């Protein structure tokens, strides 16, 4: 049996990380178009860097919750294949123990040099004057995250996984962001069963065979237990 799991901001909310849609399209009181688009970075790179420096620093103050830990347990103990795809740029899945993980929207603790194309792990602040350790040029370092208007990472791995899975599970997603909103339809067309685990029904909840609503730290471990017991 092959399971593909998609996680969104809702799974990390209980750890203390804001969801960008929780405040009417604001992300920690910042309009998305001012901090999360290529145009914003070109217009005001200092503001964008300040925002992501704040988000990167916030990772020191949060820990994985029971939902992250349960998914790692599923990966370890399930006798089939588990592929975890996350829209989140935090590292809570890794710290919870997950290993077979695809970050389709990049990672806060990674940077990308637009001059030489190098990606590398990064824990400190970043600014427009930061010099790339690889090519020694300044002005090209940016957060290694997918902004609105950019194409998600690793889709060449994700689409085949959806086509081959027997069960697709969406956890903590809004159902409003593409292409992830299409994942359930892709999995269904390939014959997979589909399940949504969410605090509230998502925008595409009707596309799922089954929906369970509640806080992630409760319903995700319960679902994992049911899978492992069966």
GUGU-770341 format. One record per residue: residue in three letters; x, y, z of N, C-alpha, C, O, CB in turn. Coordinates in steps of 0.001 Angstrom, whole numbers, plus 500000, padded with zeros to 6 digits. Each point is the difference from the previous one (the first is absolute). Glycine has a CB too. Example, Ala and Ser with C-alpha at 12.3 -4.5 7.8 and 13.67 -1.06 7.14 Angstrom:
Ala513190494310507800499110501190500000500900501200500000501036499981500665497072498846500581Ser501542502223498034500820501190500060499230501090500730500509501108500169500675498264497686
END
This chain:
Unk500845498797500000499155501203500000500872501241500000500990500073500728497186498698500495Unk501460502190497972500748501239499879499141501165500468498884500193499518502445498860498564Unk499196501719502858499293501154500545500777501260499657501212500070500207497820498539501671Unk500260502387497596500571501331499806499252500953500927498770500056499995501880499455497569Unk500107501232503226499428500936500962500447501409499632501189500246499795498788497986502033Unk499073502686498089500282501417499778499706500751501291498920499850500570500530499972496949Unk501497500984502947499742500821501182500110501475499653500784500410499145500081497762502336Unk498313502614499219500015501446499835500191500694501334500342499371501002498180500412497003Unk501255501506501994500303500816501173499238499572501241500456500226501121500008501636497347Unk498365497514501337499193499607501141500679499012500925499687499963501190498364500448497413Unk502872498787500882500646499010500865501037500661500901500315499467501064499308498770497191Unk500914502913501342501000500691500810499397501099500870500682500554500862500984498937497374Unk497059500826501543499376501090500749500018499734501505500194500919500796498352499554497224Unk501248498257502366499986499683501426501381500091500635500119500036501225497938498490498352Unk502974501509499608501350500201500515500316501480500195501043500359500546499658497532498319Unk498377502964500676500182501433500196500374500781498761500354501174500105500298498263502145Unk499282499948496569500325500694498760498719500454499324499079499206499808503024499435499924Unk497834502645499903498809500549499379499776499411498614500951499698499279499374502402502024Unk498398497741498334499643499679498622499751501307499269499437500932500574499558496823500087Unk501417502325498076499923501291499324498564500412499683499738501175499743502506498374499301Unk496820499492500972498610500346499729499187500226501276498794500240499939501377498446497961Unk500488501238503240499263500090501255499517501406500295499095500170500817502243497942500019Unk499234502908498528499649501376500315499631500759498732500497501099499755501028498841502236Unk497617499476497221499530500678498809501054500249498958500011501055499366498337499965502047Unk502548498019498395501031500161498987501252500672500515500869500374499213497344499731499130Unk501898500057502979501194500581500595500859498905500609499493499010500527499276503132499925Unk502520498051499466500958499055500572500753500754501074500895500790499698499330497860498137Unk499422501112503416500605500731501114499903501504499749500968500740500170500609497334500277Unk497215502361499139499684501412499758500684500583498766500072501221499860499628499006502572Unk500795498933496684500611500466498753499129499557498824499739498805499856502592501090501169Unk497211501034498129499318499591498766500902499111499162501183500296499829497479501824500193Unk500789496799499458500787499018499261500747500627498829501154499660499742497202498601500928Unk500982502660498617500628500572498815501203500882500348500757500381499106497020499543499763Unk502412500407502412501144500815500400501212499173500437501109500525500094497274501223500587Unk501404496958499585501109499211500543500170498632499361500987499321500285498655501870501814Unk499444498381497055500055498613499517499792499886498499499345499070499529499827500209502681Unk501383501665497038499964499929498541501355500430499448500723500743500665496780499720499309Unk502856499088498831501249500469499387499997501515499807501042500646500116499182497144498730Unk498603502776500859499902501444499798500312500762501282500642501051499972497653498559498245Unk501237499839502919500282500639501287501496500001500286500538500981500511497213498305500336Unk502917499616498823501435499903500251500777500972499114500981500602500436498728496990500216Unk499848502551498112500659500946499094499770501441500447500879500850499861498844497517498255Unk499098501895502416499632501360500403500630500409501333500497501118500137497361498591498625Unk502122499395502207500477500344501347500633498771500648499402499387500884498798502385499353Unk503018497861499323500625498790500531500255500063501499499945498973500676501093500709497112Unk499243501509502745500237500116501435498769499587500799500121499307501010501512502535498548Unk497197498574500003498767499652500698499751498501499941499603499393500994499459502862498467Unk501171497149499377499791498561499855500997499236500867499630499040500676499506501298496977Unk502118500081502328500996499336500841499628500110501480500119499026500744501646501469497534Unk497787500682502149499620500174501403498875499050500382500004499416501084500697502982498800Unk498346497457499220498862499115500276500444498553500141499585499311500931498924502251497821Unk502332497972500328500433498599500073501029499776501100500093498897500539499457500886497025Unk501217501235502777500872499873501169499162499781501257500359499198500862501372502276498038Unk497157499240501196499102499838501131499398498598500023499929499373501057499566503079498873Unk500080497061498929499411498667499936501034498917500294499690499007500658498650501843497677Unk502885499335501181501057499025500259500335499968501489500178498928500580500746501434497103Unk499162500813502929500307500061501429498893499371500837500267499440501063501059502636498533Unk497422498014499927498874499453500756500077498486500135499378499430500896499239502470498309Unk502126497445499930500117498542500072500694499544501278499814498867500444500249501065497070Unk500739500958503076500674499638501247499014499910501171500309499402501030501775501708498118Unk496734499482500690499036500082501101498872498985499898499081500020500819501463502371499341Unk499508496725498853498907499037499804500552498585499962501179499779499726497489501941499010Unk500456497336501543500356498590500003498957499208499219498862500449499868502305499810502358Unk499201498576497256499011499143499338498879499645500976500234499843501199501557499223497276Unk497000500810501004498891499583500838499658498532499740500680499322499230498436503037500781Unk499841497171500630499660498575499929499696499543498578500212498833499667498900501331502646Unk500392500748496841499699499619498614501278499727499215500073499017499263497833502358500827Unk503103499485500061501283499765499325500609498672500453500484499214499185499891503277500645Unk499592497278501462500618498794500551499260498746499547500620498971499734500151502350502250Unk497905498766497929499213498849499559500312499633498552500082498817499672498115501839501930Unk501979500338497528500312499702498601501373499359499861500200499135499148498362502778500148Unk502378498503501532501308499347499994499888498555500469500678499116499477500422503097500941Unk498046497553500564499780498628500475499381499142498897500371498839499827499338502015502526Unk499347499722496905499395499269498890501062499606498982500012498867499519497829502370500827Unk503044499686499328501063499700499032500888498860500490500398499141499215499567503249500033Unk500342497601502038500889498970500554499346498624500055500647498989499727500454502786501609Unk497614498188499016499362498725500335499112499426498903499737498798499992500341501944502334Unk499461500079496762499095499511498964500755499078499044501130500293499609497476501809500574Unk500775496803499448500684499008499167499952500331498512500666499352499193498775498957502522Unk499779502689497930499984500457498620500884501227499826500919500230500786496769498852498945Unk502028501708499228500777501207499702499243501245500463498798500127499767502267498718498254Unk499631502049502620499424501280500431500844501127499427501197500087500274497886498884501860Unk500293501891497072500663501185499471499321501222500584498790500177499858501852498630498001Unk500135502032502796499465501199500644500402501219499185501185500278499816498919498627502465Unk498895501818497234500205501232499241499496501149500858498862499960500469500906498848497279Unk501044502206502465499546501115500814500088501319499246500940500251499246499783498509502785Unk498268502073498197500030501377499503500734500913500976500294501151499678497544498456499109Unk502455499882502399500585500825501050501496500180499791500690499093499533497547500112502043Unk502250501972498774501425500282499861500723499881501337501204500243500073498282501270498007Unk499798498116502973500652499741501283500661498623499975499863499247499036498456502225502155Unk502399498216499885500701498713500064499429499092501083500711499148500533501343501984498634Unk496673499043501161499398499233501088499816498528499641500079499143500880498768502933499856Unk500911497615497994499920498587499610501337499295500223500044498895500541498194501683497759Unk502837500062501286501318499398500202500279499806501487500459498938500417500360502127497458Unk498904499954502912500267499900501434499063499011500683500309499479501071500499502876498899Unk498047497390499403499099498983500524500415498590499643499472499036500554498734502621499307Unk502757498208499197500527498688499645499729499541498592500455498918499627499280500556502689Unk499543501292496873499718499592498618501257500080499149500818500906500158496817499890500082Unk502506498239498852501175499949499126499628500012498523500666500665499206500524498088502576Unk497765500527497834499585499966498597499080501190499736498782499857499894501421497604500022Unk500417503720499981499276501270500027500350500846498785501167500126499628498795499798502874Unk499006500657496886500176500883498854499496501386500386498822500173500314500929497896498039Unk501145502919501623499633501402500265499675500672498664500901500476499308500586499619502778Unk497251499944497559499647500539498691500059501526499945500032500573498911498529497438500761Unk501454502652501475500076501461500028501317500504500588500110501166500378497413498893499830Unk503473499059499866501301500408500493500096499940501514499135499439500673501081502005497343Unk500855499146502508500287499912501430500559501313500523500829500639499352499594496909500406Unk499114502846501426500489501220500621501488499914500309500718500994499890497018499381501068Unk502726498447499426501391499840500377500859499558498810500921499195500132498339500240502194Unk500402501120496518500789499799498793500006501317499235499023500748500033500401496761499854Unk501685502772499421500087501200499182500428499616498588500561498930499761500000502476502268Unk499156499495497057500250499773498582500736501209499441499568501137500190498367497399499593Unk503167501222499533500737501082499357499551500120498548500139499059499219501842500578502318Unk497485501512498112499525500203498624501149500193499022499795499927498788498126501081502126Unk503279499236499587501161500150499122500522498642499527500224499798498807500369502326502386Unk499599496945499751500641498730499638499073498790500128500372498892499611501769502105501124Unk496657499207499807499039498912500099500215499061501167499326498974500094500482501188497502Unk501111500161503293500303499126501130498934500124501082499572501101500348502876499103499148Unk497134498655501025499127499952501176500809499475501173500820499095499845497111500533498726Unk501837500943502602500725499549501179499203500278501263499163500902500035502998499495498782Unk498105498828502206499338500165501284500426501329500610501162500397499904498740497096500438Unk499131503199500296500256501330500528499181500215501267498781499828499988501710501038497694Unk500169499507503411499329500180501282499958501454500446499199500348500867501523497370499738Unk500110503128498833500138501379500455499145500948499170499281499583499092503033499901501681Unk497782501809499563499301501001499211500638500129498614501145499609499772498224501620502340Unk499846499330496987500422500194498618499683501446499629498978500535500430500626497000498965Unk501264503109499808499681501344499507500575500165498602500670499112499473499311501823502882Unk499746500205497066500376500213498608501510499994499818500486499778498891497428501536500787Unk502834498925501393501454500011499896500658498678500314501224499890499936498665502459500645Unk499313496627499763500569498690500335500766499429498806499500499985498875498621499605502760Unk503081499947498626500851499433498945499756498499499913499963499309501018501790502488499344Unk498085497711498440499814498559499787501306499268500326501041500342499440497207500094498761Unk501724498583502673501217499246500329500573499239498812501179499647499998497960500144502307Unk500036499957496690500452499205498860500657500859498920501097499682499540497077498695500946Unk501161502713499106500527500805498893500588501334500454500565500739499193497756498182499345Unk501547501386502756500585501215500603499407501293499448500639501051500053501453497668500278Unk496702501208499147499328501207499519498889500386500956499357499136500595501191500269497028Unk499227501890502526498928500512500847498802500399499136500117500164498786501575500644502918Unk497168499342498944498809500505499318499115498953499372498932500329499485502355501655500109Unk499130496750500433499197498975499339499376498991500933499272499112499555502179501183498533Unk498820499825503201499484499009500946498542500307500352499651501141500299502674498523500630Unk496833499304499030498582500147500322499516498769500758500625498942499922499019502502498034Unk499270498679502764499434498813500654499667498934498960499493500309498922499572501129502931Unk501223497323498476499728498889499082498576499512500196499755498858500389502672500469499632Unk496639501579499697498577499690500128499301500344498692500453500856499241499605499575503258Unk498842498891497257499212500256498797499006501109500311499135499845500863501125497752498337Unk499865503508500102499088501122500198498799499874499067500016499226499043501911502240501654Unk497042499302499601498826500031499127500429500471498620500689501009499851497767499445502109Unk501119498789497036500409500278498637501152499132499532500349500028498819498873502272501521Unk501383496922500563501084499091499643499497498554500024499022499684500678502682501939500263Unk498973497512498317499562498617499877500555499176501163501177500124500338498715500102497143Unk499273498939503131500469499193501131501146499071499615500168499637498836497540500476502115Unk503067499515500051501104499078499812499502498551499923498942499663500530502569501942500684Unk499266497561498123499882498536500037498686499459499442499580498907500380501891501162501584Unk497878500665497151498745499491499437500243498757499155499096499182499827499975503141500174Unk502142497528499470500316498812499209500010498736500861499917498894499466501425502542498985Unk498755498710502853499892498869500925498582499866500554499531498892500261502885501401500336Unk496917500828499579498698499988500675498907499425499113499223499164500459501489502817500862Unk499207498442497428498928499499499131500049498484499835498955499361500123501080502818498677Unk501121497210500929500033498533499909499611499314501303499362498947499979502407501282498307Unk498608500356502845499627499413501291498487500009500165499427499027500490502756501727500509Unk497165500327498602498537500078500082499344498980499078498998499385500363501175503050500205Unk500382497388498258499430499064499039500143498554500453499215499141499599501298502485498599Unk500490498100502639500279498623500420499439499662501380500057498843500415501989501257498203Unk497412500888502103499620499742501388498654499273500101499172500047499090502113501991501584Unk498533497300500451498733499338500319499142500847500935498779499846500049502342497941499647Unk499527503102501041499301500882500932500680501355499989501218500104500148498080497944501300Unk499888503001498371500496501373500069499355500679501194498779499970500153501569500136497335Unk500478500511503365499521500656501209500476501445500003501189500269499830498822497541501437Unk499063503111498927500327501417500093499766500458501431498935499764500571500455500623496996Unk501616500272503012499939500401501406500293501495500126501066500472499603499643497207501124Unk498340503046499824500238501400500324500196500920498821500786500945500081500182498233501951Unk498330500569496860500127500848498816498708500767499753498929499603500459502728498787498553Unk498458502713500258498833500844499742499186499526498806498801500269499922502449501632501048Unk499388497395498097499310499604498769499857501135499009499275499874499014499510498449502304Unk501904502793498931499904501175499130501236500217499138499966500794499060498556500214502632Unk502559498301498615501284500263499329500244498933498938499861498807500265501072502288501825Unk499429499338496720500309499072498914501509499944499801500684501007500179497095499471498705Unk502750498347500744499275498818499533499541499033501087499388498982499676501919501252498291Unk498964500041503309499687499001501029498505499711500095499610498895500379502397501863500877Unk497150500222498403498559499767500045499577498934498996498918499426500125500751502939500610Unk501173497365498271499690498987498990500495498611500381499696499025499313500406502763498983Unk500660498111502794500589498707500341498940498941500253500147498855499572501800502339501393Unk496985499185499730498964499019500323499349499475498729499685498813499912499904502328502285Unk500205499726496821499385499567498752500930499076499225499557499018499405499137503113500515Unk502596498188500088500965499145499318500036498616500629499993498990499297501364503026500106Unk498680497942501916500029498710500689498722499214499751500045498787499795501437502200501956Unk497380499696498264498707499329499765499930499408498608499512498885499820499398502687501773Unk501575499167497420499977499498498623500838498745499856499736499160499140499924503164500037Unk501355497554501671500861498822499939499484498854500852500649498959500103501260502547499479Unk496918498681501034499377498923500750500278499994501486499617499054500688500530499682497271Unk500512502294502562500331500027501421498806500426500838499135500740499530503233499769499884Unk497587499025501821499081500531500994500561501324500488501214500207499982498014497467500713Unk499897503223499741500459501325500417499392500376501345498843499692500288501407500989497307Unk500554499992503219499593500363501356500513501395500322501155500331499733498856497244500981Unk499103503242499870500411501315500485499938500023501522498994499620500600500177501474497277Unk501927499360502741500060500238501441500265501486500178501066500496499636499784497132500894Unk498178503079500031500118501458500028499204500561501165499041499380500461501273500676497045Unk500079501107502966499278500651501081498567500296499580499058499796500766503086501197500075Unk497706499490497935498700500277499396500023499483498564501080499820499438498559502230502044Unk499198497709497911499996499562498601500728501003499109499790501208500108498040497593500287Unk503016500692498735500737500868499080499095500425498851498848499575499910503318499284500698Unk498371501983498517499231500466498850499643498869499054499006500100499281502122502092500919Unk499654496730499777499716498870499114499681498726500792500262498893499530501246502133498747Unk497932499132502908499703498844500857499082498996499316500100498798500247500184502669501738Unk498822499018497156499058499093499330500680499071499001499389499031499548498864502698500741Unk502994498548499360500722499133499069500552498741500678500427499065499322500158502967499357Unk499406497945502658500567498873500734498935498944500302498827500322500185502881501221500814Unk498712497211499049499079498924500381499542500155501440498834499774500322502287498704498046Unk499813501913502494499715500122501427500676501240500547501116500332499600498674497173500622Unk499536503186500698500591501154500671499817499851501502498926499625500470500623501847497525Unk501502498822502751499946499995501456500499501357500472501091500433499632499263497036500508Unk498836503199500680500348501336500452500360500002501483499386499304500808499103501657497445Unk502518499837502081500460500117501376501423500514500016500597500225498947497882497912501769Unk502065502049500468501375500497500097500968498906499562499798498822500295499557502741501592Unk501685498837497413500929499032499413500668499131501057500213498807499781500179502783498352Unk499937498999503006500712499236501027499162498873500587500527499124500685500755502924499835Unk497418497971499215499119498922500471499645499042498874500152498787500138498925502752501597Unk500444499014497140499452499117498966501092499308499178499778498901499493498223502584500405Unk503171499136499963501064499340499236500546498788500745500101498933499395500489503264499567Unk499771497908502335500431498791500716498930498912500035500326498816499919501139502628501461Unk497270498936498737498927499000500000499944499280498664499832498782499953498867502595501687Unk501441499374497272499983499367498676501212499096499815499868498890499485498884503079499592Unk502423498489501335501202499180499884499839498707500788500360498928499514501035503140500188Unk498072498023501499499772498791500804499095499024499275500232498791500015500064502545502068Unk498654499207497270499056499122499302500655499303498815499705498836499728498427502658500982Unk502745499197498588500708499409498863500960498906500488500047498910499430499769503276499293Unk500927498105502307500985499026500485499327498797500623500532498893499914501078502955500475Unk497234498330500238499286498865500584499380499111498940499840498796500200499706502581501807Unk500108499219496870499352499221498938501013499283499120499617499303499061498499502319500962
END
